[in-house]
Amino acid sequence: MTIPAERLDQIAHRFAELEARMASGTLEGEAFVQASRDYAELEPVAKIAAEVKSAREEIASLEEMLGDPEMKAMAEEELAELRQRLPEAERALAIAMLPRDSADSKPAMLEIRAGTGGDEAALFAGDLYRMYERFAAEQGWTVEPVSMSASEVGGFKEVVANVTGTGVFAKLKFESGVHRVQRVPETESGGRIHTSAATVAVLPEPDEVDVQIDPGDLKIDVYRASGAGGQHVNTTDSAVRITHLPTNTVVTCQDGRSQHKNREKAMQVLRTRLYDAQREATQGAEAEARKAMVGSGDRSERIRTYNFPQGRVTDHRIGLTLQKLPQIIAGPGLGELIDALIAEDEAKRLAAMEE
């Protein structure tokens, strides 16, 4: 995909303007924050655009040298290298210029729930949570549990956590769906392989300005928390249930000792779920187009199988199987899968634009 020279000049001009504004020292508050975001988004595009422009200019200059017998051999050698390198740079630029999901730069709410499989599903949900925790640590992100419902045998019936850092949603958004595990449960005396599942939902977390919630639309109940957590949890009305009446969205939080903290966390989850619903409602055709890429992000869609006896992980959306289950479930190896999903999505969106 060849980018017109005029477009390269526009990118360079826009980037120079942003650099000048950032260096002026006149930006404050929200204006500075917005300019910083724009700069961070445009910088990698401008860098590749400059490489493409430089390569094109070098090619034009070398082609002029072909008429000089003394310079022809050297020019042909350098031309061959540049002509091989230019299409790769132009493709990289086209990918960098693809429209980005406005939520890509946002933090995310990670929700994992045990599905079919009883106790084994809860144990697997715990394995997935630890996998994402370790992957996040490697990325320099922070994972803060918001709500946890532990299983009696270990693992989780449900766990909700806030993941913050650079590019969190962009990297984790394709993790939404049904994750299936095939292995011999610890409780299985006969050595038979069982299949269990857990669902993962990754939702972009909005800023408060992205979702306006009328306090009059909320029904807030406080009650005594149940389950593990010490006598304080079980003897005070610290648990909070918030119902958003217009949408009948219900959020509960009981993990903190403080009713105030639980209410704050519940509101955080509520804003995220309402924002996700707004996004789904407004994306329309874009959401339909995404289904043709690496998956819709629908949490009911089976996306991946972790086969322990054979030590392999298969992502069904892109047909990729890696014989690296221990590395992936440990966290660091997950990056290879995520990078492959992102690359596939970019390639298909680029192909759709070229048609």
N, C-alpha and C positions, 0 to 999 in steps of 0.2 A: 504494500500500500504506500504510494508516493504522496508525501505531504507537500503541497504547493509552497514555493519559496516565500510567497506573501504571508502564509500562515507562520512560517518560521520567524519572519521579521516581526509579526504581531506578538508572538510569544516572547521574543527578546525584548521588545519595547515594553510590554506589560511587566516583565520581570525587573527591568531597569527602573521603572516607575515605583514598583514596590520596594526595591532596595533603597531608593532615594527617600521614600516616605519613612521607612524603618530607621534610616540613619538621621532623619531630620530632628528627632527628639521632640517633635510637636504632638505626637499621638499619645493619647491618654485613655485610660479606662477601656470601654468596650471597643472603641476605634482601634486601639493598639492590639487588643485580643484578636479582633477580626483580621487586621492586617497581618498579624503573626500567623494565623491559620492559612490565609491566602498565600503567604510567602512559602510556608512549609509545603503546601500542596503543589505550588508552581515550580519550586526549585528543582526537583528531579526532572520535570518535563523540560524546563529551560536548559538544563545541562545536556540532555540527550539531543535537544533541538540544535544546540550549538555544535555538537559533534557532527550531526548530519550536515549542517550548513558548511562546516569546515571541510568535511570529506568531499562534498560536491564541488567546492571551490578548488580544492587540490586536484580533483579529477580534471576539471576544466583547464587548469594551468598545465597539467602534465600532458593533456591531449594536444595543447599548442606546441609542446616541446617535441612531439613525435616527428615534426618536420625537420628537426635539426639532427643530422646524421650522428653527431658526436653525443647527443643526449638521448637518442632514441632508445637504446638498450636499457638505460637506467629508468627512463620514463615508463617503458612497457612493464618492467618488473614492479615498479611502484603502483602502476595503474591496476595490474592484476590483483594486487593485495587490497587496494582501496575498493575496487569493484566487487570484491568478495565481501568486504566488511560493511559497505554501505547498505545493502538490503537488510542486514541484521540490525543495524542501527535504526533504519527507517521503520522496521517492524516493532522494535522496542519503543520507538517514539509513538507509533500508532496505538500501542497498548497503553502507554502512559497517558495518552490523550482520551482514552475511553471514558465515557461518563461514569462518575463514581457515585455509589450509594451515599447519600448525604449523611447516613448514620455510621459510615465506615470508621470515622475517627472517634466515635463515642465509646465510653465504657459499656459493659454488658452485664445483664443479669443472667446467670447460669442456673437453670433449673433441671434437676435430675430426679426422676421418679422410677421406682421399681415397677416393672411390668409383670408379664406372665412368668411364672416360675417360682412363686412363693419366696421362701427364705433365700434360695440361691439368687433370685433376682435382686433382692435387697443387698446381698453381698457384692453382686456385680455392680450395682449402683454405687456402692462405696469404692470399688476399684476404679470406676470411671471418674468419680470425684477426685480421688488422689492422683489419677493420671493428669487431669486438667490442672490441679494444684501445682504439680511438679513442672508441667509444661509452662504454666504461667510464671513460675519462679525463674525458669530459664530465659523467658522473654523480658524479665525485669518488671513484671506486672505484680499487682497486689490482689490477693483473694481474701475477701471478708465474708464469712458466713452470715447470712441474714436469718435463715430459718432451717432447722434440722429436725427431722423426725427419725430417730434411730430405730433400727430393728432389734428385736430381742436377741438374735443370733449374731449380730454385728452388721455392719453396712447401714444402709439407709432406706427407709420407705420413701422418703422425700428429702431433698436438700436443695436449698436456694442460696446462692452466693453472689456477691457483687464483685466483678472483676474490673479493675481500673488499670490504666496504662496507655501506652501509645499504640493505636491501631488495633485495639482489642476486638471490636466487632468485626472489622475487616477480616481478621484471621479466624475467628471462631464461628462466623455466621453459618458456615456450611456443616456445622456439627449437629444442627437440629435434626431430629428424626429418631427412629428406633434403632438402637444398638443391640445386636444379638450376640449371645455368648454360647459356645458349645464346649462343655468340659465336664469332668467327673466331680460332682459336688463332694465336699468334705463329709457330708452325712450319708453318702452313698456307699454302702458296704459291698455292693456287687460289682463295683467298677464300671457301671453303665454311664454312658455320656448323656447328659441332659442338655436341653436347649432352653435358655431363659432370655429375658429381654429387659431393657430399661429404656425409658424415653429421655431424650435430652432436648431442652429448648434453650436457645440463646437469643435473648431479646436486647436490642439496643436500649441503653438507659438514657432517658431524655434529661435535658436541663429543665429546671422548673418552669422556664418561660415557654418550653415546647408544649407543655400540657397545663392548661388552666383548669383547676378543680374548684368548683363552688362548694364551700363548706356545708351549705344547705343540702347538697346532694349526698352527704355521707351519713351513714348510721354507724356509730362507734359503740361497741360493747366491750366491757372489760370483765374478765372472769379469772378464776383461779387456775393456774397452769397445772398440767398433769404430766406424769412421766418423770424420768430421771432429772436430777438437777439440784438435789439437796432440799432441806426442809423449807428454805426461804421460798423456792419456786412453788412449793405446794401449799403454802400458808398465806400467801398474799395475792390480791387480785392484780397481778402484773401482766397477764396475757391480754392481748388486744385483738379484736376482730373488727375489721372495717368493711362495710358494704357500700359500694358505689351504686346508689339506687337507680339511676338512669340506665345503667348497663347490667345491673345485678352481678357485678364483679365482686367477689368476696376474697379478702386477704386476711390471714391470721399470722400473728407472731407472738411466741411465748418464750423464746430462748433467753432473752435478757432478764436480769433481775429487776430492772427499772421499767415501770409502765411507760414512762416518757420515751425511753430508748426503743421499746417494742413498737410504740405508736409511730415513731420516726421511721423505723425500718419498714413497717407495714405500709406507710405512705409512699416510701421509696419503691416498693414492689408494685403498689397500685398505679403509680405514675407510669412505671415501665410497661405494665400490661395495657393500660389505656393508650399509651403512645404506640405500642405495637399494633393494637387494633386500628388506630387511626392510619398508620402506615399501610396496613393491608387494604383498608377501604379506599385510600387515595392512589395506590400504585396502579391498580387496574390492569391496563394492557402490559405494563412493565412486569407485573407479577406473573402474568400469563407467559411472557417471553422468558422469564427466569426458569420456568418449568422445563423449557427445552435445553437449558444449560446443564448444570450439574445437579439439579434437583430444586424443588420448590421451597425447601426449608420446612415443609410440613412435618410436624413432629409425629405424624402417623405413618410416615414413609420409612420403610426399612432401608437403612442406608449402609450398614456395615456389619460384618460378622467377625467375631474374634474366636478362632478355633484353637483352643489350647492344646489338644492332643497332637495336632500337626504344626503348632507354632506359627500359624499364619493369620494375617488380618486381610480381609477382602472388603474393599469399598465398592458396592454394587453399582453406584451411579457412573463411575468411570471405568469399571472393570479392572481395577488395579488390585493385585494381590502381592503382599510383601511377606516374606518369611522372616519377619522381625517382631513377632508378637511380644517377646519379653521387653525389647527396647521401647515399643510403642506404649504398652500398658504401664511402663515405668515413667513415661512422660516425655523425655527428650526425643524419642523416635517418632512422636506424633507429628513433628514438624514436617517430615517428608511427605506424609499423607496430606496435610493441610496445604503445603506448597503445590502438590500435584493437583488438588482440587481447584486452587486459585488459578493455576496455569491453564487448566482445561476450560474454566469459565471464561478467562480472558481470550483464549483462542477461539472459542465459539462465538463470543460477542464480536470479536474482530471480523470473523468470517461473515457474520450476519450483516455487518456494516459494509462489507465489500460487495455483497450481492446486489 
